[in-house]
Amino acid sequence: MGGTKALPARAPLRWALGFSLLVVTVLAMMAGGARAASLAEIFAYDAAAPLDVRFGTLRHPAKGVTARDISFIGAGGHRVTGELIEPDQVKGRLRSRTAGVLFVHWLGEAKTTNHTEFDGDAAKLAVHGVTSLLVDAMWADPKWFDTMGKDAASDYRRTVGQVVELRRALDLLTARPGVDPTRIAYVGHDFGAMMGQLLAGVDSRPKVFVFMAGTATLPEWYLLGKKSPDKAGYEAALAPLDLLPGLARSKAKGFFFQFSARDEYIPNERGLMVFNAAPTPKEAHVYDAGHDLDVPAAHAERVAWLLKMLT
């Protein structure tokens, strides 16, 4: 992996977390008969629809940094919750033009299976003049994972809806007063990384991506620890959402991959497949950590790379 040591193969374990329902209708029928829909068609949405942004109480997690809860309308009227962390403002505007980062959390420990996983990173970035939007994804709901893998059509719709919500989050971030829309990054962990692979193939606004401990296909995790009566049919139904072709289409200017040397879920070859699918320039680091990647080196190198690429 770009000169780093390879990941050891590990037996997958079952996760017991999360669900939320999103519904988006995807049209793949065109004049002259059915055909495979393009990513642009699959993830199309009304960018002019009101976001109805609502803010919570202003907080100061560090000197020169402000934070507040935020919510906005995502896919199909669903309200997305999260947090906005940014440099202090003057008269309602940022002090100077700032880069922006969209953070999307993992599915793991209950305490951090939400936007707060990245609070520390976002605060450190804000000290250097970077605005961050941290959102709660559908897997923040504790019942979500147990509902996946049962109905391919439903899982397809929910996945599309989640990516659309991330595009709506980018709408909010890039419209924030003072944020430079040409300096946007995406950071995703676990399922957050996988949704980011799809986003990378359809949305050109993020110029750089950080992907943490993601795997190569959606079905291998949607079906993790579950028995499917028709695994082949399920995989075929989700084939239009193949992660690696989406990632390979990206025109981003840089990719930073973070993997763990003691990952419970990602065999060596799966991590390599993800890394190899990404366009160049790219780099990967492997840490002495578990799937959570919650070690000081991973946090520090992630923040440093973002600052190098964005500021």
C-alpha positions in Angstrom: 0.0 0.0 0.0 2.2 2.8 -1.3 5.1 1.5 0.7 3.2 0.8 3.9 2.9 -2.6 5.5 -0.1 -4.7 4.4 -3.1 -5.3 6.5 -3.6 -8.8 8.1 -6.6 -10.8 7.1 -9.1 -11.0 10.0 -12.3 -13.0 10.5 -15.3 -10.6 10.3 -17.3 -10.0 13.4 -20.9 -9.0 13.6 -21.9 -5.5 14.4 -25.0 -4.8 16.4 -25.7 -1.1 15.7 -27.9 1.3 13.9 -30.9 2.2 11.4 -32.7 5.2 9.9 -35.0 5.3 6.9 -34.4 7.4 3.9 -36.5 7.2 0.7 -35.4 8.5 -2.7 -36.9 7.4 -6.0 -34.3 6.5 -8.7 -35.3 6.5 -12.4 -33.3 4.3 -14.7 -35.7 4.0 -17.6 -35.0 6.0 -20.7 -36.6 6.2 -24.2 -35.7 3.2 -26.1 -35.8 0.8 -23.2 -34.1 0.2 -19.9 -30.4 0.9 -19.3 -28.1 1.2 -16.3 -28.4 4.7 -14.8 -25.4 6.8 -14.5 -24.1 7.9 -11.1 -25.3 11.4 -11.9 -28.8 10.1 -12.5 -28.8 7.9 -9.4 -27.7 10.7 -7.1 -29.6 13.5 -8.7 -31.4 15.9 -6.3 -33.0 19.3 -6.2 -30.2 21.6 -5.1 -32.6 24.5 -5.0 -34.8 22.9 -2.3 -34.7 24.9 0.9 -32.3 23.5 3.5 -34.2 25.1 6.4 -31.1 25.4 8.5 -31.6 25.6 12.3 -28.8 26.4 14.8 -28.4 25.5 18.5 -26.7 27.4 21.3 -23.2 28.8 20.5 -20.3 27.2 22.4 -16.6 27.8 22.6 -14.8 24.4 22.8 -11.4 26.1 22.4 -10.0 29.6 22.2 -10.9 31.2 18.9 -13.3 28.3 18.1 -17.1 28.2 18.0 -19.4 25.2 17.9 -23.1 24.8 17.7 -25.6 22.1 16.9 -27.2 22.3 13.5 -29.9 20.6 11.5 -31.1 20.8 7.9 -33.5 19.1 5.5 -31.8 16.2 3.8 -33.4 13.6 1.5 -37.2 13.3 1.2 -37.9 15.8 4.0 -35.7 13.9 6.6 -34.0 16.3 9.0 -30.3 15.8 9.4 -28.6 16.7 12.7 -25.0 17.5 13.3 -22.6 20.2 14.4 -20.8 23.2 12.9 -17.4 23.9 14.2 -15.6 27.0 12.9 -13.2 29.9 13.7 -14.7 32.8 15.6 -16.7 35.2 13.6 -16.8 39.0 13.4 -20.4 40.4 13.0 -21.7 37.1 11.8 -19.0 36.4 9.2 -15.8 34.4 9.4 -12.7 36.5 9.9 -11.3 35.4 6.5 -11.9 33.0 3.7 -11.8 29.5 5.1 -11.5 26.0 3.8 -14.3 23.5 4.7 -14.5 19.9 5.7 -17.4 17.5 5.8 -16.9 14.8 8.4 -18.9 11.5 8.3 -18.6 9.2 11.3 -18.3 5.4 11.6 -20.5 2.6 12.9 -18.8 1.3 16.0 -18.9 2.2 19.7 -22.2 3.7 20.7 -20.6 6.8 22.2 -18.9 7.8 18.9 -21.4 6.4 16.3 -22.5 10.0 15.6 -21.0 13.3 14.6 -19.1 13.7 17.8 -16.4 11.2 16.7 -14.6 14.0 14.9 -15.2 16.9 17.4 -11.5 16.9 18.4 -10.2 17.0 14.8 -12.7 19.7 13.8 -11.7 21.9 16.8 -8.0 21.6 15.9 -8.7 22.5 12.3 -10.8 25.5 13.4 -7.8 26.9 15.3 -6.1 27.1 11.8 -9.1 28.7 10.2 -11.0 25.7 8.8 -14.8 25.3 9.0 -16.1 21.8 9.6 -19.6 20.4 9.3 -20.1 17.1 11.2 -23.3 15.2 10.4 -25.2 12.2 11.8 -25.5 9.5 9.2 -28.3 6.9 9.0 -26.2 4.4 11.0 -26.3 6.7 14.0 -29.7 5.0 14.8 -29.0 2.0 17.0 -31.5 -0.2 15.1 -30.2 0.6 11.6 -27.7 -2.3 11.1 -30.2 -5.0 12.0 -32.6 -3.9 9.4 -30.1 -4.0 6.6 -29.6 -7.0 4.3 -33.2 -8.0 4.3 -34.6 -6.1 1.3 -32.2 -5.1 -1.5 -34.6 -2.5 -2.9 -35.0 -0.8 0.4 -31.2 -0.9 1.1 -30.6 0.6 -2.3 -33.0 3.5 -1.7 -31.6 4.2 1.7 -28.0 4.2 0.4 -29.0 6.6 -2.4 -30.8 8.8 0.2 -27.7 8.9 2.4 -25.4 10.1 -0.4 -28.0 12.7 -1.4 -28.0 13.9 2.2 -24.2 14.3 2.1 -24.6 16.3 -1.1 -27.1 18.5 0.8 -24.5 18.8 3.6 -22.0 20.1 1.0 -24.6 22.6 -0.2 -24.8 23.9 3.4 -21.1 23.9 4.0 -20.2 25.7 0.7 -22.9 28.3 1.3 -21.6 29.2 4.8 -20.5 32.9 4.8 -16.7 33.0 4.3 -16.2 29.4 3.2 -14.2 29.0 0.0 -16.1 26.5 -2.1 -12.8 25.7 -4.0 -11.2 24.3 -0.8 -13.5 21.6 0.4 -12.5 18.2 1.9 -14.4 15.1 2.9 -13.4 12.8 5.8 -15.2 9.5 6.3 -14.7 6.5 8.6 -16.0 3.0 8.0 -19.5 3.4 6.4 -18.6 7.1 6.2 -15.7 6.2 4.0 -17.8 3.9 1.8 -20.5 6.6 1.2 -17.6 8.9 0.4 -16.4 6.6 -2.3 -19.8 6.9 -4.0 -19.8 10.7 -3.4 -16.4 11.0 -5.0 -17.7 9.7 -8.3 -20.6 12.1 -8.6 -19.7 15.3 -6.7 -16.7 17.4 -7.7 -16.9 19.9 -4.7 -14.6 17.9 -2.4 -11.1 18.4 -3.7 -9.5 16.0 -1.3 -10.7 13.0 0.6 -9.6 11.1 3.8 -10.9 7.6 3.9 -10.6 5.6 7.1 -11.0 1.8 7.3 -13.6 1.4 4.5 -14.1 -1.8 2.5 -14.7 -2.5 -1.2 -18.4 -3.3 -1.5 -21.6 -2.4 0.4 -23.1 -6.0 0.4 -20.2 -7.4 2.3 -21.0 -5.2 5.3 -24.8 -4.9 4.8 -24.9 -8.7 5.0 -22.1 -9.0 7.7 -23.0 -11.8 10.1 -26.4 -12.4 8.4 -27.8 -15.3 6.3 -29.2 -14.2 2.9 -31.6 -16.5 1.0 -30.3 -14.9 -2.2 -26.9 -13.4 -1.8 -26.2 -13.3 -5.5 -29.5 -11.5 -6.2 -28.9 -9.1 -3.4 -25.4 -8.2 -4.7 -26.8 -7.8 -8.2 -29.5 -5.4 -7.0 -26.9 -3.2 -5.4 -24.4 -3.4 -8.3 -25.3 0.1 -9.6 -23.9 1.3 -6.3 -20.5 -0.4 -6.7 -18.0 1.6 -4.6 -14.8 1.1 -6.5 -16.0 2.3 -10.0 -17.4 5.4 -8.3 -14.1 6.1 -6.5 -12.2 5.6 -9.7 -14.2 8.3 -11.5 -13.2 11.0 -9.0 -11.4 14.1 -10.2 -10.2 15.0 -6.7 -6.7 16.3 -6.2 -5.7 14.0 -3.4 -6.6 10.9 -1.3 -5.3 10.0 2.1 -6.2 6.5 3.3 -5.9 5.4 6.9 -6.0 1.6 7.8 -5.3 -0.3 10.9 -2.9 -3.2 11.5 -5.4 -5.0 13.8 -8.6 -4.4 11.9 -11.4 -6.8 12.9 -13.4 -6.3 9.7 -11.1 -5.6 6.7 -9.0 -8.4 5.2 -5.7 -7.3 3.6 -7.0 -7.7 0.0 -10.1 -5.6 0.6 -8.1 -2.6 1.8 -5.7 -3.0 -1.1 -8.7 -3.0 -3.5 -10.0 0.3 -2.2 -6.6 1.9 -2.2 -5.8 0.7 -5.7 -9.1 2.0 -7.1 -8.4 5.6 -6.1 -6.9 7.9 -8.7 -3.5 9.5 -8.0 -2.1 11.3 -6.1 -2.8 9.2 -3.1 -1.1 7.8 0.0 -1.9 5.4 2.7 -0.8 5.0 6.3 -1.3 1.9 8.5 -1.5 2.3 12.3 -1.1 0.1 15.3 -4.7 0.3 16.1 -8.1 -1.5 15.8 -10.8 -0.6 13.4 -11.6 2.5 15.4 -8.3 4.1 14.4 -8.5 6.1 17.6 -4.8 6.6 18.3 -3.0 9.9 18.5 -0.9 9.3 15.4 -4.0 8.8 13.2 -5.6 12.0 14.5 -2.5 14.1 14.1 -1.6 12.9 10.6 -5.2 13.3 9.4 -5.3 16.9 10.6 -1.8 17.7 9.3 -2.6 16.3 5.8 -5.9 18.3 5.6 -4.1 21.5 6.6 -1.4 20.8 4.0 -3.9 20.3 1.3 -6.4 23.0 2.2 -4.5 26.0 3.6 
